[in-house]
Structures are given as structure tokens and as C-alpha cells.
Amino acid sequence: MPIFPRSARAAVVAVLTLLGACSAVPAAEPTATPTVAPPTTSSPAPPTSAATPSPSPTPHASGTALATLRTLPVKGRGARTGYDRDRFGAAWLDADRNGCDTRNDVLAAHLSDVQVKPGTRGCVVLSGVLADPYTGRSIAFARGAGNGVDVDHVVALSNAWVTGASSWELRKRAALANDPLNLLPVDASANRQKGDGDAATWLPPHKPSRCAYVARQVAVKAKYGLWVTRPEQKAVERVLAGCPGEPLPDDRTAAPVLVPLDLREPTAAPDGAVHFGSCADARAAGAAPVRRGDPGYGPHLDRDGDGSACE
């Protein structure tokens, strides 16, 4: 080991002492973390409107009809016991609160050359031309009996009843019955041939419209949580095999359909007919105007005899 002179040793010791002092950096004091109070929540105020969203329909998924079909439950057909058109509410509601009932909204949306009744705020459709998707024909529509145009429930209400809707509350069934996604103006004769059939028992005779037709049925069933039977599933698959990229239709009511809080069904009168006692009752049920042939209609409500009461 080398021996340093005393003066050198003293210099080394001084340098080491100085280095030790420089390296001894005091630790930083911990920074206090501010305490943030959790956000306060308050219960929403109860609705004050006369209508609220219908319960539980879910906007359908985007994508192809074929992909959505494969997500639907497959079950057997339920019992038709207890089915009645009135179980889906009186027809037709003002389901989007625009001042017009759903039937007239649907006619106005699908007809061309539309003429409306003066003094009805543009609501009551008097005439127009329908490019009928079921037959491929052009049909002149004129308001009144025997006009040749029906507004079809694409998923028939009785079919909905036996594929899940029998367990719903009235307001959800009324939403399905008034949802524009499930409604099309069509040739009356073709609609009556269809009856309550599903895709396994009836398809539009105009073959070019079949892809869009079954895609709409799939969209409605997906939105409302209805199931399909095995024959129905296979029938839809056969149609979509020829158009595997067929998209789901545009759902203009992705927001829930609105139905009145006090919605109630018409009751049977002593004469056995089912009709409202007064226009006040029809309006309270959200059913005005009531048309000839609809649940709740009665001649005593139709002062001008034009087939549309409580306008």
C-alpha cells in the first residue's frame, strides 16, 4: 500500500468530506394529495308529461339482417290464448308527439303526391300514390272505406303475442303496435292474405321486395326481444341467402316510442260492440282519431260520417 505524506492525506480527507456533503440531498417533502369529494347525485324528478317512453324496447343492432337473425332466440310458438287486438292498445296513438297519429305519419312518409285535409295541421292524409312493396304495383290511395291500402304490422301483432309479447305490459305492446319500424302501407288484398303469418307461411308475391321485408321483421324482433320459431328462422335464412349483405332498415324510432301514462283499453258496450263511450275517453286513451274498423270506433263518435271519429 503506498504511503502518502501527511499533507496529502489531509487533502484527500478534505475532498471526501466535501463530496459527502454534496451528495446528501435532503429528501423532498411529500406533496399532499387534495381530497376530492365524490360528486353528489340526486334522483331525477318524476315526469310531468302525459307520456313516457315505452318500457324496454332496445334499438336494434347495426349490421346485416343475416347476422342479426343469428342472435335471435329460437323457440316454439307460444299459446294464442288471450290474444286480442285490443291487448296492444287502441289504434292509433300519436307515438312521437308531433300532433299527428301514427297511421297518418306512416302514410305521409311512404306515399307520394300526398294531399292532406285542411284544418288538421297537415295530419290527415286524404290522398296519395303508393309504390306497393308487396305487389310491385302503383296504387292510388284515397281516404275512406275500400281505398285498397292497409297499414300492415310487418311482424303481425298476433305473431308477436305467441313469440314473447303475451308477457309484456300494455304500454310495451302499444309501442310495438305504433312503431314506424313495424309499419308499412301496402296493398290491402296482399295484407289480408298474409293475415298473422310469419316468413315460414307468407312472403310478398313481389320477389324483389322479400329481402327488405324479412330484414324488417328481423329488425323488429331484435328491437323488442321477440323470438323466432325454427321454421321461421329457416325461411328467413333462405331469403337472405340470395342477399347476404341485406342491411337492417333504418330505425327512425331508435328512441323509445312514447305512449300515454293512462293508456287503457276500450271496453265492451252492452250491445257487444267494443267502442269508446265518448271522444273524451278516446283522447284519454291516446286513441283519437278513431277510424271505422279500429278498436274503439263507434258511429256515435263520427259526427260527419267520414269514417274517422274524434278528429
BANUKOL-290855 format. One line per 5 residues: for each residue x, y, z of N, C-alpha, C. Coordinates in steps of 0.05 Angstrom, whole numbers, plus 32768, in hexadecimal, padded with zeros to 4 digits. Last residue first. Layout:
X:Y:Z:X:Y:Z:X:Y:Z ~ ...
// end
This chain:
7746:8110:7D4F:775D:811D:7D42:7764:8137:7D51 ~ 7720:80E8:7D5D:7730:80F6:7D72:7749:8103:7D66 ~ 7723:80B9:7D26:7716:80C6:7D3D:772A:80D4:7D4F ~ 771B:80AC:7CE5:7730:80B3:7CF8:7723:80C4:7D0E ~ 76F2:80A5:7CC2:7702:808D:7CCA:7718:8093:7CDD
76D3:80D0:7CBA:76E8:80CB:7CA7:76FA:80B3:7CAD ~ 76A9:80E4:7CD9:76A5:80CB:7CCB:76BB:80C5:7CB7 ~ 76AC:810E:7CFB:76A9:8114:7CDE:76A7:80FB:7CCD ~ 76AF:80F5:7D2D:7699:8108:7D28:7696:810E:7D0A ~ 76BC:80BF:7D4A:76C4:80C9:7D30:76AE:80DC:7D26
76AA:80A8:7D78:76C2:80BA:7D7A:76C8:80C9:7D60 ~ 7682:8087:7D69:767A:809E:7D79:7692:80B1:7D7E ~ 769C:805D:7D4F:7690:8072:7D3F:7688:808B:7D4F ~ 76DC:804E:7D6D:76BF:804C:7D6E:76B2:8062:7D5D ~ 771A:802E:7D7B:7709:803F:7D69:76EC:8039:7D6E
7736:8009:7D99:772D:8022:7DA6:771B:8033:7D95 ~ 7761:7FF1:7D67:7756:7FED:7D82:774E:8008:7D8E ~ 774C:8004:7D25:7760:8003:7D3A:7752:7FFD:7D55 ~ 7721:800A:7D04:772F:7FF1:7D03:7745:7FEE:7D18 ~ 772A:804E:7CFC:7718:8038:7CF8:7728:801E:7CF4
775A:806B:7D2B:774F:8066:7D10:773C:804D:7D0F ~ 7764:809F:7D56:775D:8083:7D55:7750:807E:7D3A ~ 779B:80CE:7D60:7781:80C7:7D56:777D:80A8:7D54 ~ 779D:80B2:7DA3:7790:80C4:7D8F:77A4:80CC:7D7A ~ 77B6:8095:7DCA:77AE:8087:7DB2:77A2:8099:7D9D
77C4:80A0:7DFE:77D8:80A5:7DEA:77D1:809A:7DCF ~ 779E:809D:7E24:77AC:8084:7E1E:77C2:8088:7E09 ~ 7789:80CF:7E22:7797:80C7:7E3A:77A7:80AE:7E36 ~ 7770:80CC:7DF0:7788:80DD:7DF3:7797:80D6:7E0C ~ 7746:80A9:7DFD:7759:80A2:7DE8:7773:80B2:7DEB
772A:80C7:7E23:7737:80AD:7E2B:774C:80A5:7E16 ~ 771A:80F1:7E03:772B:80F7:7E1A:7739:80DD:7E23 ~ 76F8:80D9:7DE1:7712:80E1:7DD6:7725:80E8:7DED ~ 76D9:80A1:7E03:76DA:80BD:7DFB:76F5:80C2:7DEF ~ 76DC:806A:7E09:76C3:8077:7E0F:76C2:8094:7E05
76FB:8043:7DD7:76FD:8056:7DEC:76E2:8063:7DF0 ~ 76E9:7FFD:7DCC:76ED:8019:7DC4:76F0:802B:7DDC ~ 76D6:7FC2:7DB7:76EC:7FCD:7DC7:76F1:7FE9:7DBD ~ 7694:7FA7:7DBD:76A9:7FB5:7DAE:76BE:7FC0:7DC1 ~ 766F:7F95:7DE1:7684:7F82:7DD9:7699:7F8F:7DC8
764C:7FB9:7DF6:7644:7FAC:7DDD:7659:7F98:7DD2 ~ 7668:7FCD:7E22:7653:7FB9:7E27:764A:7FAB:7E0D ~ 76AE:7FCD:7E0D:7695:7FDA:7E13:767F:7FC5:7E17 ~ 76EE:7FBB:7E26:76D6:7FB3:7E17:76BE:7FC2:7E20 ~ 7720:7FEF:7E26:7711:7FD9:7E33:76F8:7FD3:7E22
7763:7FFF:7E12:7746:8003:7E11:7738:7FEB:7E1C ~ 779A:8003:7E40:778D:7FF7:7E2A:7770:7FFD:7E2A ~ 77C4:803C:7E4E:77B3:8026:7E56:77A4:801B:7E3E ~ 77F8:8065:7E65:77ED:8055:7E4F:77DC:803F:7E5A ~ 780E:808C:7E84:77F4:8082:7E8C:77E7:8071:7E76
783C:809B:7E6B:783E:808E:7E85:7824:8081:7E8D ~ 7841:808E:7E24:7836:809C:7E3B:7839:808C:7E55 ~ 7882:8082:7E07:7866:807B:7E0B:785B:8088:7E23 ~ 78B6:8088:7DD9:78A8:8093:7DEF:788B:808A:7DF0 ~ 78EB:805B:7DCB:78D2:8066:7DC3:78C4:8071:7DDB
7930:8069:7DD9:7918:805A:7DDE:78FF:806A:7DD4 ~ 795A:8077:7DA0:7951:807F:7DBB:7936:8071:7DBF ~ 7956:8063:7D6E:796A:8056:7D80:7964:805E:7D9C ~ 7932:806A:7D44:7929:806D:7D60:793C:805E:7D72 ~ 7945:8060:7D13:7940:807C:7D19:7937:8080:7D36
7971:8035:7CFE:795E:8037:7D13:795A:8054:7D1B ~ 797B:801B:7CBE:797F:8032:7CD0:7969:8033:7CE5 ~ 7981:7FD3:7CBC:7975:7FEC:7CB4:797C:8002:7CC8 ~ 79BF:7FAF:7CB6:79A7:7FB5:7CC5:799B:7FD0:7CBC ~ 79D6:7F9C:7C73:79D8:7FAA:7C8D:79BD:7FAA:7C9C
79EB:7F62:7C53:79D4:7F73:7C58:79D6:7F81:7C73 ~ 7A13:7F3F:7C44:7A1B:7F59:7C4F:7A04:7F6C:7C54 ~ 79FA:7F13:7C2E:7A06:7F11:7C49:7A0F:7F2B:7C55 ~ 79CE:7F04:7C0B:79D6:7F20:7C10:79E3:7F21:7C2B ~ 79C1:7ECF:7C09:79C4:7EDD:7BF0:79CD:7EFA:7BF2
79BC:7EC4:7C3E:79D2:7EB6:7C30:79D6:7EC4:7C14 ~ 798D:7EDB:7C4F:79A6:7EEB:7C51:79BE:7EDD:7C44 ~ 7969:7EB1:7C46:7966:7ECA:7C38:7981:7ED9:7C38 ~ 797D:7E8B:7C6A:797B:7E84:7C4D:7979:7E9E:7C3D ~ 7977:7EA5:7C9B:7992:7E9F:7C91:7992:7E99:7C73
7940:7EA6:7C9F:794E:7EBF:7C9C:796A:7EBA:7C92 ~ 7937:7E6E:7CA5:792B:7E7D:7C8E:7939:7E97:7C89 ~ 7951:7E63:7CD5:795B:7E57:7CBC:7950:7E65:7CA4 ~ 7932:7E82:7CF9:794E:7E87:7CF6:7959:7E7C:7CDB ~ 7901:7E67:7CF3:7903:7E83:7CEC:7920:7E8A:7CE7
790C:7E34:7D08:7905:7E37:7CEC:7907:7E54:7CE2 ~ 791A:7E44:7D3E:792E:7E38:7D2C:7926:7E3A:7D0F ~ 7902:7E87:7D4F:7900:7E69:7D4F:7915:7E5E:7D3C ~ 7921:7EBC:7D72:7918:7EB0:7D59:7915:7E92:7D5E ~ 790F:7EED:7DA6:791F:7ED7:7D9B:7913:7ECF:7D80
791A:7F32:7DB7:7909:7F1C:7DAF:791A:7F05:7DA5 ~ 7932:7F63:7DC5:7939:7F4B:7DD4:7926:7F34:7DCF ~ 792C:7F90:7DA7:7919:7F8C:7DBD:791E:7F72:7DCC ~ 7956:7F8F:7D82:7951:7FA7:7D92:7940:7FA1:7DAA ~ 7951:7F5D:7D6A:7968:7F63:7D79:7964:7F7B:7D8C
7920:7F64:7D50:7922:7F4F:7D64:793B:7F54:7D76 ~ 792D:7F8D:7D2C:7918:7F91:7D40:791B:7F7D:7D57 ~ 7955:7F75:7D0D:795B:7F8D:7D1C:7946:7F91:7D32 ~ 7938:7F4A:7CF5:794F:7F45:7D07:7955:7F5D:7D18 ~ 7914:7F68:7CD5:790A:7F56:7CEA:7920:7F50:7CFF
7939:7F81:7CB3:7929:7F91:7CC5:791D:7F80:7CDC ~ 794C:7F55:7C97:795F:7F64:7CA7:7950:7F76:7CBB ~ 791F:7F44:7C7C:7927:7F34:7C93:793C:7F43:7CA4 ~ 791C:7F72:7C58:7906:7F6A:7C69:790F:7F5A:7C81 ~ 794B:7F72:7C3B:7946:7F89:7C4D:792F:7F82:7C61
7944:7F41:7C20:795B:7F46:7C31:7956:7F5C:7C45 ~ 7914:7F49:7C02:7915:7F36:7C18:792C:7F3A:7C2B ~ 790E:7F68:7BD5:790B:7F75:7BEF:790F:7F63:7C07 ~ 7912:7F48:7BA8:7928:7F5B:7BAE:7926:7F69:7BC9 ~ 78E0:7F2A:7BA9:78F8:7F1E:7BB3:790F:7F33:7BB8
78A3:7F36:7BBB:78B7:7F45:7BAC:78D3:7F3D:7BB6 ~ 7888:7F1A:7BE3:7889:7F0F:7BC8:789D:7F1D:7BB6 ~ 78A7:7F16:7C23:789B:7F27:7C0E:789D:7F1A:7BF3 ~ 7898:7ED8:7C45:78AB:7EEC:7C3C:789E:7EFD:7C26 ~ 7883:7EAC:7C78:787C:7EC1:7C65:7894:7ED3:7C5F
7898:7E86:7C9A:787D:7E81:7C8E:7876:7E95:7C79 ~ 78C9:7E96:7CAC:78C6:7E7A:7CA5:78AC:7E74:7C97 ~ 78C3:7ECA:7CBC:78D1:7EC5:7CA2:78CF:7EA8:7C9A ~ 7880:7EC8:7CD7:789C:7ED0:7CD8:78A9:7EC8:7CBD ~ 783B:7EE1:7CD5:7851:7ECF:7CCD:786C:7EDA:7CD2
780A:7EF6:7CDE:781E:7EF8:7CF4:7836:7EE6:7CEE ~ 7800:7F0C:7C9D:77F4:7F07:7CB7:7808:7F0B:7CCD ~ 780C:7F0A:7C66:7821:7F05:7C7A:7815:7EFE:7C95 ~ 77DC:7F1A:7C4F:77E6:7EFF:7C4A:77FB:7EF7:7C5E ~ 77DC:7F4E:7C60:77C8:7F3D:7C6C:77CE:7F1F:7C66
7805:7F64:7C42:7807:7F64:7C5F:77F4:7F50:7C6C ~ 77F1:7F5E:7C0E:7809:7F4F:7C16:780B:7F4E:7C34 ~ 77C6:7F83:7C12:77C1:7F67:7C0C:77D9:7F56:7C15 ~ 77E0:7FB5:7C1C:77CE:7FA9:7C30:77C9:7F8B:7C2B ~ 7823:7FC4:7C13:780B:7FBB:7C06:77F9:7FAC:7C1A
783B:7FEE:7C4A:783E:7FD9:7C35:7823:7FD4:7C28 ~ 7863:8012:7C75:784B:8013:7C65:784F:7FFF:7C4E ~ 7881:7FF5:7CAE:7884:7FFB:7C92:7868:7FFD:7C85 ~ 78A2:7FF0:7CED:788A:7FF8:7CDE:7891:7FFF:7CC1 ~ 78CC:7FEB:7D10:78BB:7FD3:7D0B:78A3:7FD9:7CFA
78E2:801D:7D14:78F3:8007:7D0B:78E3:7FEE:7D03 ~ 78BB:803B:7D2D:78BD:803C:7D10:78D0:8027:7D04 ~ 7894:801E:7D5F:78B0:8024:7D57:78B2:8024:7D38 ~ 7865:800E:7D74:7866:8029:7D68:7882:8031:7D5F ~ 786A:7FDC:7D89:7855:7FE0:7D76:7856:7FFB:7D68
7894:7FE5:7DAE:7899:7FD4:7D96:7884:7FDA:7D81 ~ 7877:8004:7DD3:788E:800F:7DC5:7894:7FFF:7DAC ~ 7852:7FE0:7DE6:7848:7FF7:7DD7:785F:8004:7DC8 ~ 7874:7FBE:7E02:7865:7FB4:7DEB:785B:7FCB:7DD9 ~ 7883:7FE2:7E2A:7897:7FD8:7E18:788A:7FCC:7DFF
7852:7FEA:7E44:785F:8001:7E37:7876:7FF8:7E24 ~ 7842:7FB8:7E59:7833:7FC4:7E43:7843:7FDA:7E35 ~ 787A:7F8C:7E65:7865:7F9E:7E6E:7859:7FAD:7E55 ~ 7884:7F49:7E4A:788A:7F65:7E4E:7874:7F74:7E5B ~ 7878:7F15:7E3E:7881:7F1B:7E5A:7887:7F38:7E5F
786D:7F14:7E09:7857:7F0E:7E1B:785E:7F14:7E38 ~ 789A:7F1B:7DEA:788C:7F33:7DF2:7875:7F2D:7E06 ~ 78B2:7EE9:7DD8:78BD:7EF8:7DEF:78AC:7F0E:7DFA ~ 7898:7ED3:7DAD:78B5:7ED1:7DAE:78C1:7EE5:7DC3 ~ 7863:7EDC:7DAD:786B:7EC0:7DB2:788A:7EBD:7DB1
7861:7F13:7DA4:7855:7F08:7DBC:7860:7EED:7DC2 ~ 7876:7F18:7D71:7886:7F23:7D87:787C:7F17:7DA1 ~ 784B:7F03:7D55:7865:7EF5:7D55:7876:7EFE:7D6C ~ 7826:7F2B:7D5F:7821:7F10:7D6A:783A:7EFF:7D69 ~ 783F:7F54:7D43:783C:7F56:7D60:7836:7F3B:7D6C
7871:7F45:7D13:7855:7F46:7D1A:7853:7F46:7D39 ~ 78A2:7F6C:7CFE:789F:7F56:7D11:7882:7F58:7D1C ~ 7886:7F95:7CE2:7898:7F82:7CD4:789C:7F69:7CE5 ~ 7848:7FAA:7CE0:785C:7FA4:7CF4:786E:7F8E:7CE8 ~ 7833:7FD4:7CAA:783A:7FB9:7CB4:784D:7FBA:7CCC
7800:7FF9:7C98:781A:7FFD:7CA5:7820:7FE3:7CB4 ~ 77E4:7FEF:7C57:77E5:7FEA:7C73:7800:7FF3:7C7E ~ 77C0:8006:7C20:77D9:8007:7C2E:77D5:8002:7C4C ~ 778D:8007:7C08:77A1:7FF5:7BFD:77BC:7FF5:7C0A ~ 7763:8024:7C1A:7777:8033:7C0C:778D:8021:7C01
7734:8016:7C37:773A:800A:7C1D:774F:8018:7C0D ~ 7724:8053:7C58:7722:8035:7C56:7728:802D:7C39 ~ 7756:8087:7C57:773B:807C:7C59:773B:805E:7C55 ~ 7783:80A9:7C2D:7779:80A5:7C48:775D:809B:7C47 ~ 77A5:8088:7BFA:7791:809D:7C00:7785:8096:7C1B
77DD:8077:7BD3:77D0:8077:7BEE:77BD:808E:7BF0 ~ 77ED:8050:7B9D:77E3:806B:7BA5:77D4:8068:7BC0 ~ 7827:802A:7B97:780B:802B:7BA0:7804:8047:7BA7 ~ 7851:8004:7B6F:784B:801F:7B78:782E:8021:7B7F ~ 786D:7FC4:7B82:785B:7FD5:7B73:785A:7FF1:7B7F
7889:7FA0:7BA0:7898:7FAE:7B8C:7887:7FC1:7B7B ~ 7872:7F87:7BCB:786A:7F7E:7BB1:787B:7F8B:7B9A ~ 788C:7F9C:7BF8:7884:7F81:7BF8:787D:7F76:7BDD ~ 7898:7FD3:7BF3:78AE:7FC0:7BF4:78A5:7FA3:7BF1 ~ 7879:8001:7BC8:7874:7FEB:7BDB:788B:7FD7:7BDB
787B:8040:7BCA:788B:802C:7BBB:788B:8013:7BCD ~ 7841:8066:7BCE:7852:8053:7BDB:7861:8041:7BC7 ~ 782D:80A9:7BCF:7833:8092:7BBE:7847:8080:7BCC ~ 77F5:80CA:7BEE:7811:80C7:7BE7:7814:80AF:7BD6 ~ 77C9:80EB:7C1D:77CF:80DC:7C05:77ED:80DB:7C00
77C4:80FE:7C52:77AC:80F9:7C42:77B2:80E7:7C29 ~ 77DD:80FA:7C91:77E4:80F5:7C75:77CA:80EE:7C66 ~ 77E0:8128:7CC3:77CE:8114:7CB8:77D3:8111:7C99 ~ 7806:8152:7CD0:7808:8136:7CDB:77F8:8122:7CCA ~ 7808:8188:7CCA:7818:8178:7CB8:7819:815B:7CBF
77E3:819B:7CED:77FF:81A1:7CF3:7811:818F:7CE2 ~ 77B1:8196:7CD9:77BA:8181:7CEA:77D8:8183:7CF1 ~ 77A0:81BB:7CB4:7797:81BF:7CCF:779F:81A9:7CE2 ~ 779A:818F:7C7B:779D:81AA:7C87:7792:81AB:7CA3 ~ 77BA:8152:7C74:77A1:815F:7C7A:77A5:817A:7C86
77ED:814C:7C41:77E3:814A:7C5C:77C9:8159:7C60 ~ 780B:8124:7C10:77F9:813A:7C15:77ED:8136:7C31 ~ 7848:810E:7BF3:7836:810E:7C0A:7825:8127:7C0B ~ 786A:80F7:7BCC:7854:8109:7BC4:783F:810A:7BDA ~ 7878:80B7:7BEC:7880:80CF:7BDD:7867:80DE:7BD5
787D:8098:7C2D:786F:809E:7C14:787C:80B6:7C06 ~ 789C:8093:7C5B:78A0:8080:7C46:7891:8086:7C2C ~ 788F:80BC:7C80:78AB:80B5:7C7B:78B0:80A4:7C63 ~ 7858:80BD:7C81:7866:80D4:7C77:7883:80CE:7C70 ~ 784F:808B:7C9A:7845:8090:7C7F:7855:80A8:7C72
7866:8095:7CCC:7871:8080:7CBB:7868:8084:7C9E ~ 7846:80BE:7CE0:7863:80C2:7CDE:786F:80AE:7CCA ~ 7815:80A4:7CE2:7819:80B9:7CCF:7836:80C0:7CCB ~ 7821:807F:7D0B:7819:8075:7CF1:781D:808B:7CDC ~ 782E:809E:7D39:7843:808F:7D2B:783B:8086:7D0F
7813:80E2:7D38:7813:80C6:7D40:7826:80B6:7D2E ~ 7834:811F:7D48:7826:810E:7D34:7828:80F1:7D3E ~ 7853:8139:7D6D:7838:8143:7D69:7828:8133:7D55 ~ 7881:8121:7D7A:7883:8137:7D66:7867:8142:7D5F ~ 788B:80F5:7D9C:7883:810F:7DA7:7887:8126:7D93
7892:80C4:7D8A:78AA:80D4:7D8B:78A4:80F1:7D94 ~ 7861:80AA:7D8C:7877:809E:7D9B:7890:80AF:7D9B ~ 7825:80B1:7D93:7838:80C5:7D89:7853:80BE:7D97 ~ 7808:8071:7D83:7812:8085:7D95:7821:809B:7D86 ~ 77CB:805C:7D64:77E8:805E:7D63:77F0:8074:7D76
77BA:8022:7D89:77C8:802D:7D72:77BC:8048:7D6B ~ 77C3:8010:7DCD:77B2:801A:7DB8:77C3:8025:7DA2 ~ 77EC:7FD7:7DDF:77E3:7FF2:7DE1:77D1:7FFA:7DCA ~ 77F3:7FA2:7DDA:7809:7FB3:7DD1:7801:7FD0:7DD0 ~ 77C5:7F8A:7DE6:77DA:7F86:7DFA:77F3:7F96:7DF2
77A4:7F90:7DBB:77A2:7FA4:7DD0:77B8:7FA2:7DE5 ~ 77AB:7F61:7D9F:77B8:7F79:7D95:77B8:7F8F:7DAB ~ 77BA:7F2B:7DCB:77A5:7F3C:7DBF:77B4:7F55:7DB6 ~ 77CA:7EED:7DE9:77D0:7F02:7DD5:77B7:7F11:7DCD ~ 77BD:7EC4:7E0B:77BD:7EDF:7E16:77C2:7EF5:7E02
77E5:7E94:7DEB:77D1:7E99:7E00:77D3:7EB6:7E0A ~ 780C:7E84:7DCB:77FE:7E9C:7DC2:77E8:7EA4:7DD6 ~ 784A:7E6E:7DE7:782D:7E6B:7DE4:7821:7E85:7DDC ~ 7887:7E72:7DBE:7877:7E72:7DD7:785A:7E6F:7DD1 ~ 78B0:7E49:7D97:789A:7E5D:7D97:788B:7E5B:7DB1
78F3:7E3D:7DB0:78D9:7E35:7DA4:78C5:7E4B:7DA6 ~ 792D:7E66:7D9F:791B:7E57:7DB2:7902:7E4E:7DA2 ~ 7968:7E86:7D9D:7957:7E74:7D8D:7947:7E63:7DA1 ~ 797E:7ECA:7DA3:7977:7EB0:7DAF:7965:7EA0:7D9C ~ 79AA:7EE9:7D74:798F:7EE6:7D7F:798B:7ECB:7D8C
79DA:7EEA:7D5A:79DA:7EF2:7D77:79BF:7EED:7D84 ~ 79D1:7EE0:7D26:79DF:7ECC:7D35:79E1:7ED2:7D53 ~ 79BB:7F10:7D14:79AA:7EF9:7D16:79B7:7EE4:7D28 ~ 79E9:7F2F:7D10:79D7:7F34:7D26:79C4:7F1D:7D2A ~ 7A00:7F1A:7CE1:7A0F:7F19:7CFA:79FD:7F1D:7D12
79D7:7F27:7CBD:79DF:7F0B:7CC2:79EE:7F08:7CDC ~ 79D5:7F5E:7CBC:79BE:7F4F:7CC6:79C6:7F33:7CCD ~ 7A12:7F7E:7CD1:7A01:7F70:7CBD:79EA:7F62:7CCB ~ 7A15:7FBA:7CF9:7A21:7FA3:7CEB:7A0D:7F97:7CD8 ~ 7A01:7FCC:7D3C:7A07:7FD3:7D20:7A14:7FBA:7D13
79CB:7FB5:7D65:79E8:7FB7:7D5F:79EB:7FBF:7D42 ~ 7992:7FDC:7D79:799F:7FC4:7D6C:79BC:7FCA:7D66 ~ 7984:7FF6:7DB9:798A:7FFB:7D9D:799A:7FE4:7D91 ~ 7956:7FD2:7DE0:7972:7FD9:7DDC:7978:7FDE:7DBF ~ 791F:7FE0:7E0A:7929:7FD9:7DF0:7945:7FE2:7DEC
7913:7FEF:7E44:7926:7FDA:7E3C:792B:7FD3:7E1F ~ 78D6:8010:7E45:78E9:8000:7E53:78F9:7FED:7E42 ~ 78D1:8050:7E24:78C7:8035:7E29:78DD:8024:7E36 ~ 78DA:808F:7E44:78E3:807B:7E31:78D7:8060:7E38 ~ 789B:80B1:7E54:78B7:80A9:7E5A:78BF:8094:7E46
786D:80E7:7E59:7877:80CF:7E4B:7893:80CA:7E54 ~ 7860:8116:7E6F:784B:8102:7E6E:7854:80E9:7E61 ~ 7897:812B:7E99:7889:8129:7E80:7873:8114:7E82 ~ 78B4:812A:7EC5:789B:813A:7EC7:788B:8138:7EAE ~ 78D9:80F8:7EE6:78D0:8105:7ECE:78B6:8114:7ED2
78FD:8109:7F22:78EA:80F9:7F14:78DF:8107:7EFB ~ 7943:811A:7F1E:7927:8122:7F25:7914:8110:7F16 ~ 7975:80EC:7F32:7968:80FC:7F1E:794B:8102:7F26 ~ 799A:80F4:7F6E:7987:80E5:7F5F:7979:80F6:7F4A ~ 79DD:8109:7F6B:79C2:810D:7F74:79B0:80FD:7F63
7A1F:8107:7F84:7A0B:80FE:7F71:79F0:8105:7F7D ~ 7A5F:8125:7F88:7A45:8121:7F94:7A31:8119:7F7E ~ 7A9E:8107:7F80:7A88:8118:7F76:7A6E:8111:7F82 ~ 7AC9:8105:7FBB:7ABA:80F8:7FA5:7AA4:8109:7F9B ~ 7AFC:8136:7FC5:7AE3:812A:7FCE:7AD5:811D:7FB7
7B3E:812B:7FC6:7B28:8134:7FB5:7B0F:8126:7FBE ~ 7B76:8143:7FE7:7B5F:8131:7FEA:7B48:813C:7FD9 ~ 7BB6:814A:7FCA:7B9D:8156:7FD3:7B87:8141:7FD4 ~ 7BF0:8130:7FE6:7BDC:812C:7FD1:7BC2:8137:7FDA ~ 7C2C:8152:7FF5:7C12:8149:7FFE:7BFE:8146:7FE7
7C6A:8137:7FE6:7C56:814B:7FDF:7C3A:8141:7FE7 ~ 7C9F:812D:8014:7C89:8122:8005:7C74:8138:7FFF ~ 7CDD:814F:8009:7CC6:814A:801A:7CAE:8140:800A ~ 7D16:812E:7FF1:7D00:8141:7FED:7CE9:813A:7FFF ~ 7D51:8125:8019:7D3A:8119:800B:7D24:812E:8008
7D8E:814A:800E:7D77:8144:801F:7D5F:8139:800E ~ 7DC7:812D:7FF6:7DB1:813E:7FEF:7D99:8137:8000 ~ 7E03:8122:7FFD:7DED:811F:8011:7DD7:8132:800C ~ 7E2B:812F:7FDB:7E19:8119:7FD4:7E02:8116:7FE7 ~ 7E48:8158:7FF4:7E39:815E:7FDC:7E24:8148:7FD5
7E60:813D:801F:7E4C:8152:8025:7E3B:8159:800D ~ 7E82:811B:8004:7E6C:8110:8014:7E57:8125:801A ~ 7EA7:813F:7FEF:7E95:8130:7FDD:7E7D:8124:7FEC ~ 7EC0:8153:801E:7EB1:8165:800D:7E9D:8156:7FFB ~ 7ED9:8124:802F:7EC5:8131:8040:7EB3:8144:8030
7EFD:811C:8006:7EE8:8108:800B:7ED2:8114:801C ~ 7F1F:8149:800C:7F0F:8145:7FF3:7EF8:8133:7FF8 ~ 7F35:813F:803E:7F25:8157:803A:7F13:8155:8021 ~ 7F52:8111:8035:7F3C:8110:8049:7F2A:8128:8044 ~ 7F79:8125:8012:7F65:8110:8009:7F4D:8110:801B
7F95:8148:8033:7F87:8152:801C:7F71:813F:8011 ~ 7FAC:8125:8058:7F99:8139:8061:7F89:8144:804A ~ 7FCF:8109:8037:7FB8:80FB:8044:7FA3:810F:804D ~ 7FF2:8131:802A:7FE2:8126:8015:7FC9:8118:8021 ~ 800C:813A:805C:7FFD:8150:804F:7FEA:8146:8039
8025:8109:8066:800F:8112:8077:7FFF:8128:806A ~ 8030:80E3:8029:8038:80F6:803D:8020:8100:804D ~ 801B:80A0:8022:801A:80BC:801A:8024:80CD:8030 ~ 8030:8062:800E:802F:8073:8025:8030:8090:801B ~ 800D:802B:7FEE:801F:8043:7FED:801B:8054:8005
8011:7FE8:8000:8000:8000:8000:8012:8018:8000
// end
